[in-house]
Amino acid sequence: MTEPTMRIVIVGGGTAGWMTAAALARFAPPGYTITLVESDAIGTVGVGEATIPAIRQFNDALDIDEGAFLAATKGSFKLGIEFQGWLQDGHSYMHAFGPVGRQLGLLPFRHFWARGRAQGLAKPLAHYSANELAARTGRMATDAKGPGIPEVPYAYHFDAGLYAQFLRRYAEARGVIRIEATLAGASRADNGDIAAVQTDDCRAIEGEFFVDCSGFRGLLIEQELHTGYEDWSHWLPCNRAVAVPCEPTGNFTPYTRSTARSAGWQWRIPLQHRIGNGHVFCTDFISEDEATAILMANLDGPALADPRAIPFVTGRRKQIWNRNVLAVGLSSGFLEPLESTSIHLIQSAITRLLTVLPGQQIEPAVVAGFNRRAAAEFEHIRDFIILHYWANQREGQPFWDRMRALELPESLAQRIEEFRSVCQIQPSQDELFTEVAWFQVLAGQGLTPRSWNPIADRYPAEELTRFLGSVEQAAIETVRPMPMHIDCVAAVCGAAKTEMAA
Ligand SMILES: Cc1cc2nc3c(=O)[nH]c(=O)nc-3n(C[C@H](O)[C@H](O)[C@H](O)COP(=O)(O)OP(=O)(O)OC[C@H]3O[C@@H](n4cnc5c(N)ncnc54)[C@H](O)[C@@H]3O)c2cc1C
């Protein structure tokens, strides 16, 4: 049997381009050549700092040493996301990673909590999550385990530009060819597939498969193939962000903060060398100048650069894989970073690509299956984000009033009703957000179940109180020995192996 060969050309060298290049360099068979074209003149989007725990699987698969990664990207740990003011001013809750409570018998914790809340026996959810307790007390350990709470999952904050550079070194060391050039178009094969991309100085870079990582412009997937875009602005009308880094303060929190503002929300992401900040807003309700003024008035320390505006349209490409082009990253679609999902969408597109890596032939059935799954993933995340906005109680504020009046996607309306009626949450297996994630946001946004599984009623009140107390104690015991976040980052970076050890 002859060895399969394929020339894969990656267009763009942002986070998406270099994550794709690094993964292909690590896993593609020997006959595959990987070329990445990027333009220093055009540059990258330059934001994107918060992730979810799945990123660790990506780094692990590439044998990336955690210390080397964290040191190179000036990263920090992330135990969850705090939502300040999303229900109403002064209110705060957390979508913390990891378990909240534990099941009793075979029944999820939420039923016992719902009954406990209704009968005045249970405390707010924060008391039953080791992640949240650690986050709010500024503690972090990479190997935390506690009685009855198996692990404290975590993600990272990092400088995405430095991550791309880190992965570039990784990929180039494993044979990826980088071409610095600005692309001006593409040429087609007889069957309509892309045959080559053309540089503005008339060079042609040929390939059999192209990964479009060119960012919002979608150089191949849209400008060349006219794939089309499904616009979700009617559900998620925020269409612009202003971003600015500021000097770090002593408050080195191991979590992302999202604070509701009059027509959007503000992120705060602490890194080792700076805090990343941004204001996501809707221009129907507030001007860019006003949004910038709000952002600049709400920084922890002095700004380190001028604020920068980034316009966007929420939605997804109608086909993420079209002909011999796969869109990865911002070229595939955009969902605002409320739940830190964009880098994850890059990761899952790459994982899916590796699973169905084309040989000589691209099978239409495989492409259709890929697109179906990618579309479902975007839609699940979209629904989760809409929930945060819709379930607000910020009455009298025009933007938030409009969000409360949204006509919800059927899939989300059903999920909310299931929770409100009988405390059920049933995400399918391939959904990114687990029932615990949904539970925290549904409950955090003030939705209260009218009833719960009757099995939760079998336990006498004293037994339920004891159970809830033991869960709370387990969270306290898990967090007690954990060092402070700042010390944990220093220890992990200090133990870094050389970057290219893998
Ligand atoms: C406001 C905002 C906040 C975000 N926050 C987060 C977050 O907290 N967490 C998260 O996971 N994600 C976040 N993201 C998303 C994240 O920034 C992106 O998913 C990630 O950076 C990937 O970008 P990219 O590589 O697709 O595109 P880009 O970074 O735009 O890179 C595009 C690449 O294509 C190249 N290119 C373009 N045109 C040409 C051409 N003609 N010729 C040659 N090269 C070309 C460019 O030079 C560049 O290298 C955020 C995005 C925005 C807009």
The ligand as an SDF file (V2000), in Angstrom:
LIG
                    3D

 53 58  0  0  0  0  0  0  0  0999 V2000
  -13.7050   40.9420   21.4490 C   0  0  0  0  0  0  0  0  0  0  0  0
  -13.2560   39.5310   21.4350 C   0  0  0  0  0  0  0  0  0  0  0  0
  -12.9310   38.8770   22.6260 C   0  0  0  0  0  0  0  0  0  0  0  0
  -12.5510   37.5430   22.6230 C   0  0  0  0  0  0  0  0  0  0  0  0
  -12.3040   36.8940   23.7930 N   0  0  0  0  0  0  0  0  0  0  0  0
  -12.0780   35.5740   23.7760 C   0  0  0  0  0  0  0  0  0  0  0  0
  -11.8960   34.8300   24.9640 C   0  0  0  0  0  0  0  0  0  0  0  0
  -11.8560   35.3810   26.0650 O   0  0  0  0  0  0  0  0  0  0  0  0
  -11.7450   33.4970   24.8780 N   0  0  0  0  0  0  0  0  0  0  0  0
  -11.7430   32.8410   23.6820 C   0  0  0  0  0  0  0  0  0  0  0  0
  -11.6560   31.6140   23.6610 O   0  0  0  0  0  0  0  0  0  0  0  0
  -11.8280   33.5290   22.5350 N   0  0  0  0  0  0  0  0  0  0  0  0
  -12.0190   34.8610   22.5580 C   0  0  0  0  0  0  0  0  0  0  0  0
  -12.1350   35.5420   21.3810 N   0  0  0  0  0  0  0  0  0  0  0  0
  -11.9350   34.8420   20.1360 C   0  0  0  0  0  0  0  0  0  0  0  0
  -10.4570   34.7060   19.8550 C   0  0  0  0  0  0  0  0  0  0  0  0
   -9.8390   35.9640   19.8050 O   0  0  0  0  0  0  0  0  0  0  0  0
  -10.2990   34.0350   18.5160 C   0  0  0  0  0  0  0  0  0  0  0  0
  -11.0740   32.8730   18.4890 O   0  0  0  0  0  0  0  0  0  0  0  0
   -8.9050   33.6040   18.2860 C   0  0  0  0  0  0  0  0  0  0  0  0
   -8.0160   34.6360   18.5220 O   0  0  0  0  0  0  0  0  0  0  0  0
   -8.7400   33.0830   16.8950 C   0  0  0  0  0  0  0  0  0  0  0  0
   -8.6560   34.0790   15.9700 O   0  0  0  0  0  0  0  0  0  0  0  0
   -8.2770   33.6330   14.5010 P   0  0  0  0  0  0  0  0  0  0  0  0
   -6.9580   32.9580   14.5470 O   0  0  0  0  0  0  0  0  0  0  0  0
   -9.4180   32.8890   13.9170 O   0  0  0  0  0  0  0  0  0  0  0  0
   -8.1990   35.0160   13.7090 O   0  0  0  0  0  0  0  0  0  0  0  0
   -7.1050   36.1800   13.7480 P   0  0  0  0  0  0  0  0  0  0  0  0
   -6.4620   36.3250   15.0720 O   0  0  0  0  0  0  0  0  0  0  0  0
   -7.8000   37.3820   13.1840 O   0  0  0  0  0  0  0  0  0  0  0  0
   -5.9790   35.7110   12.7280 O   0  0  0  0  0  0  0  0  0  0  0  0
   -6.1670   35.7900   11.3480 C   0  0  0  0  0  0  0  0  0  0  0  0
   -4.8710   35.4550   10.6440 C   0  0  0  0  0  0  0  0  0  0  0  0
   -5.1000   35.4450    9.2470 O   0  0  0  0  0  0  0  0  0  0  0  0
   -4.1080   36.2060    8.6110 C   0  0  0  0  0  0  0  0  0  0  0  0
   -4.6310   36.7770    7.3820 N   0  0  0  0  0  0  0  0  0  0  0  0
   -5.8150   37.3910    7.1900 C   0  0  0  0  0  0  0  0  0  0  0  0
   -5.9230   37.8100    5.9300 N   0  0  0  0  0  0  0  0  0  0  0  0
   -4.7930   37.4160    5.2980 C   0  0  0  0  0  0  0  0  0  0  0  0
   -4.2970   37.5720    3.9820 C   0  0  0  0  0  0  0  0  0  0  0  0
   -4.9910   38.2120    3.0410 N   0  0  0  0  0  0  0  0  0  0  0  0
   -3.0890   37.0580    3.6950 N   0  0  0  0  0  0  0  0  0  0  0  0
   -2.3530   36.4030    4.6260 C   0  0  0  0  0  0  0  0  0  0  0  0
   -2.7750   36.2380    5.8900 N   0  0  0  0  0  0  0  0  0  0  0  0
   -3.9720   36.7580    6.2220 C   0  0  0  0  0  0  0  0  0  0  0  0
   -3.7150   37.2720    9.6160 C   0  0  0  0  0  0  0  0  0  0  0  0
   -2.4460   37.8030    9.3620 O   0  0  0  0  0  0  0  0  0  0  0  0
   -3.7480   36.4440   10.9010 C   0  0  0  0  0  0  0  0  0  0  0  0
   -2.5270   35.7620   11.0400 O   0  0  0  0  0  0  0  0  0  0  0  0
  -12.4750   36.8710   21.3870 C   0  0  0  0  0  0  0  0  0  0  0  0
  -12.7410   37.5410   20.1940 C   0  0  0  0  0  0  0  0  0  0  0  0
  -13.1340   38.8630   20.2050 C   0  0  0  0  0  0  0  0  0  0  0  0
  -13.4210   39.5300   18.9160 C   0  0  0  0  0  0  0  0  0  0  0  0
  1  2  1  0
  2  3  1  0
  2 52  2  0
  3  4  2  0
  4  5  1  0
  4 50  1  0
  5  6  2  0
  6  7  1  0
  6 13  1  0
  7  8  2  0
  7  9  1  0
  9 10  1  0
 10 11  2  0
 10 12  1  0
 12 13  2  0
 13 14  1  0
 14 15  1  0
 14 50  1  0
 15 16  1  0
 16 17  1  0
 16 18  1  0
 18 19  1  0
 18 20  1  0
 20 21  1  0
 20 22  1  0
 22 23  1  0
 23 24  1  0
 24 25  2  0
 24 26  1  0
 24 27  1  0
 27 28  1  0
 28 29  2  0
 28 30  1  0
 28 31  1  0
 31 32  1  0
 32 33  1  0
 33 34  1  0
 33 48  1  0
 34 35  1  0
 35 36  1  0
 35 46  1  0
 36 37  1  0
 36 45  1  0
 37 38  2  0
 38 39  1  0
 39 40  1  0
 39 45  2  0
 40 41  1  0
 40 42  2  0
 42 43  1  0
 43 44  2  0
 44 45  1  0
 46 47  1  0
 46 48  1  0
 48 49  1  0
 50 51  2  0
 51 52  1  0
 52 53  1  0
M  END
$$$$
